Amino acid sequence: MRSEDIAKLAGVSRSTVSRVINNYSNVPEKTREKVMKIVEEYHYEPNTSARILAGKSTNTIGLFVISTTEKHNPNRIYQNNYFAPFVDALVDTANAMGYYVLIHTIYSEDDFIKVKQAFQQKRIDGGIIVGTENNMAMARVIADLEVPFVLIDYDIAELLENRLDRNNLAVINSKDYEGAAKAVEHLISLGHRDIAFISGRQNTYSGKQRYQAYMTTMQDHGLKVIEKHVLSGDFLRAKAEQEVKKMLLCDAATWPSAIFSANDEMALGAMDACKGLGVLIPEQLSLIGFDDIPVAAQLNPNLSSVSLPIYEMSQKAALILVEMCEKGSASFSTISFPTQLMIRETTRELNASL
């Protein structure tokens, strides 16, 4: 059904139908009710292409999930314990506000063109970037487009240094340093002194913050950081498993007594390595992760972790973006969400009786 048909059935002009559908205020309430009754009865949907040509909103936002490290695995974001809940919560929130979400996955540098094209082709009104790599060059391209955008897990100081604190940008982070410090402090309080660390990628804000918190907290307590116990996991389960297995294949006398992992995916890899070698958690090795993914509390033993408010972060991203799309933004804005330490079964006091 076309808008002309709606106009005939309602006994009004086509322009009146257009004003009602686009929610203009200069329409008498009785006329609005008459038109909307026909629209609902015949399930009329406005032509999106026509709206775009007329310069109207598409009521669609873009979600760009970046994961260039695992480009060989195109299903990674849907299987990932961090990305999947984030995407679900974002879509639910946006849909509740009458917005669709167009999801793009960025698996290579060449794929970044998708972000620019989505705006140039007027397929979306605003966008959100979340992922496991930061790209300041891409952030500059986004800022220069002068369209509403929310960046997740970006270094605010770096954005300011590059003069990217534009009115069309907002940044949402979590207090990763604070959360990581709490995790290390907890292990120290249990008597652990030789604490290994599985690091994430250092080209991410969260990766750098969690690494710096581990190093500083160990130093503040006068504890030596053993170089061979700082493992590079790149936020990937399989790589973390390999690194931990390599460490545990050395003389048991050189093992750390605990491991802090910069995310839960890598903590799962550490658990895989321990299981394969018959190393008991937490009897022989305490373990704590970061993110508190849904499966953490379901494992055996349950994984201790630092909890991120993933639902609240994704919900806030959607709310901020929609507000920017509809009202514009007066200034560059940032928000940082607190973390919470979740103590479960994979950490224990050193030398405690079983």
N, C-alpha and C positions, 0 to 999 in steps of 0.2 A: 504493500500500500504506500502511495506517495502522499506528500503533504497536501497536494491539491485535492486528493480524495478526502482527507481529514477535513479540509476547509469546507467542502461541499456538504458533508454529513453534519458538520457543526453549524453550517449556515453563516460562516464568517469568511473573511478574505485569507488568502494564502500568507500574507504578511503578518496577519494576526496569529495564525498558527505558529509561524516562525518566532514571534515575540513570546508566545507562551512557552514553547519548547526551550527557548534560550533564557527563560526566566526574567524577562524584562518587567520592570515595575509598572509601566504605563499601560496595563491591561486591566479592565474592570474584572472584579472577582467572579462575577457570574459568568462572564465570557470565558475566563480561565478555567472554571470548573466544567463548563460545557465542552471545551476543547479537550481537557484532560480525561474526561469520561470516555470520549471517542478514542483517544490515544491508548488508554488502558484496555478498552474493550477489544480493540483490533491489534493490540500488542505492537504498536507502531514504534520503529526504531529509526532515528534520524540517520541520514546518509553521512557516514564519517568522512568520506572523500570530499563531499560538498562542504562540510563544516571546515575542513582543513583549507580548502580553496578560499573560503570566506574569512579565513584568519581566526576561526573559532578554536576553542580548546578541544583536544582529542580525548580528554579525561583518561589519559594513559600515561603511566610513568615507566621509566626503564630501570631495570636492575642489571648492573654489569658485574658479574662475578669473575674475578681475575684469578687464574691459576696456571701460569705459564710453565711451572715446573713439571706438571704432569700432563703435558699436552697429548701424550699417548693414551690417556685414559679419559675419553670424552664424557663419561658418566660420573666423574669423581664428585662433582658438587652435589649430586643427588644421593650419593652413598656416604658422603662425609657427615660425621656426627655434629659438626659445627655449622656448616653451610645449610644443611637440610632444614633444621629448626628455624634458622634465620629467614630463609626463603618462605617457609610456611607462614610464619608470623607476619612477615611483611605483606604477603599477598592477602591474608585475612584482613589485616588492618586497612589496606588500600581499598579492597573490595567493599568493606563496610562504609567507606566514605564515597563510594560511587566511582572508584578509579580502577582501571585494569592495570595489570603489571606485565610488561613485555620483558622477558628474561633473555639476556645475552650472556654467553660464556666466552671469556677471553683466554685463549690457550697459547697465543703467540703474539709477538710485537705487532705483526701485521693485522691481527684481529682488532687492535685499538681503533682502526678506522671505523669499526661498527658504531662506536660511541658517537663520533662526529656525524656519521651518516644518519643515525637515528634522529638527530636534531635537524639536520639540514633537510631531510625528507619530511619533516614535520610529523613524524609518527608518534612522538612522545612530547609531553609538556615539560618534564623534568626527569632527572636521573639520580641514581644512587650507585656508588662504586663500593664494593666490598671484596676482599680477597686476601691472598697470601703474599702479594708483592705490591710495593708502592712504586709508583712511577711519576716522578715530579714533572717530567716532560708532558705526560698525559694530563696531569693536573693543570698545567699551564694552558694546554689546548682547551680544556673544559672551561677554565676561568675566562679565557678570551672569547668563548662563544656567548658569554653573558646570558646564560640560561640557568634556571634553578637547578642546583646540584648539591647532594649530600655526600660527603666523603667519610667512610668508616675506616678507623684505624690509620689515621694520617698524623704525622708529626706537625703539631701546630707551629712550633718554633721554626721548622723548616719552611712551612708555607709562608710565614711572616718574613723570613729571610729572603725568600724568592719573590716577595711582594705579591703573594697570591691571596691575600686577605680581602677578597672581593665581596661586593654586596650580594652576589648571586650564589655564594658558597656557604655551606654550613659543615661543621666537622663533629662527628660523634666518636668518642673513644671510651675506653674503660680505664680504670685506675690500675693499670697493669703493674707498675713499679710497686705500688703499695701492696697489691695482692701477692706478688712474687716474694717480696720481703717477708710477709707474714708466713708464707710456706717454709722458707728457709729458717726463720725464727722458730717455727714449730719443731722442725727437725732438730735444731740445736737444743731446744728445751727438753727434748727427749734423750739428750746425751750424745747425739751424733756429732762427730767432729770432721770426719772424712766424708763429705757430701759431694757426690757426682752431679753433674748437670747435663741435661740433653737440651741443646739450644735449637731454637727455630731459625728462620732466615733473618739475617741481620739487615736486609733491605726493607724491613717492615717496622713500623713504630712499636708494635707489641713485642716483636722479636728482640729489638734493642732494649726496650724497657725491662723485660724479664731477665735478660742477660745481665744488664747493669745492676739490677736489684740483687741478683745472686752474688755477683762479684763484691759489691759494696757491703752487703750484709755479712758475708764471710770475713771480709777484711775488718769490719767494725768489731767483730768478736775475736779478732786475732787468730783466725783460722786460715791455714794454708790452702790455697787452691791448687790442687795437683793437676798439671796440664793434661795428662793422659786421661783424667777423669772428666774433662770438659769435652763432651761428645757433640758432633754436628749431626742433627737429625732432620733439619730442613722442614720441620712440622709434619714429616711423613712417617707413618707407622712402619713401613718396610725398612726404611733406612735406619730408623732408631733401633729396630730389632737387630740389624746387622752390627751396629756400633756397640750395643750393649753386649751382644754375644761375643764380640771380639774382646771386649774388656774382661768378661767373665772367664774367658778361656785362658787368661793369665793365671799366675799363682794366686790361689784363694787368699793367701796372706796379704796380698796387695789390693784386695777388693775394697771399695768404699762400703760403709755400713748403710748408706741411704742414697737415693737418687731423687733429685727434683727435675721433673720434665716440664719444658716450657709449654706443652699442651697435652691434652689427654690422648690424642691419636698416637703420639710418641710414647706415652706411658703404656698404652696398649701394646706397642711394639716391645717395650721393655719387659712386660709381662709374658709376651710370647717367647722372648729369648730365655727368660728364667724358667718357664715351663719346659722348654726344649732341653735345657741343661739340668733340670732337676733342682734348681735353686728355689728355695721356699720364700714366699713373701707373706708376711713381714718377718718371719723367724730369722732368715739370713740376710734379708735386704729390705729396708723400708722404702716405700715409693709414694710420691705425691705428684699429681699432675696439675693441669691448669685448663680451665673452661667449664668443668663440671658438665660434660655432655650427658645426655639422658641415660646412656648405658652405664655410666660410672657407678651408679648406685645399684646396678643389677649384676655386676660382676661378682665372681667368687675367687678371692675376697673382694669386697666392695672397695672401690678406688677412692682414696682421699684426694681432694682436689680443691682448687680455687674456683669458686662459682662466679660466672659472668651472667648478668641479667640479659641474656640474649633476646628474650621476648620483648622486654622493655626497650632495649636498644633499637630493635627493628621497628617496633611500634612508633617510637619517637622519630625515627628516620622518616617513616611514612607521613606522620603528622606534620613535621617540619616542612617536608617537601611539598605536600599538598597546600599548605599555607603559603609557601613561597610562590607556588604556581598561581594561586588565586588572588593573593594580596600583594605579592612582591615582598622583598626583604629590605629593611632599612639599613642593615649593617651585617658584616661578617659575624657569624655566631658559632660558638663551640659549646659542647656539653660533654662532661666526663662522668661515667657511671661507676659507682663503688663496687668493689668485689667482696666476696665472703669466703672465708676458709671453711671447708667442709671436711671434718675429720671422720674417717671411716675405719676400715680394717687393714689398710695396707701400710700403716705407720704404727710403730710400737717403740716403747722405751728401750734404749740400747742395754743389752745384758739383763733385761727383765726376765724373770722366771716364766717358763711356759705354762 
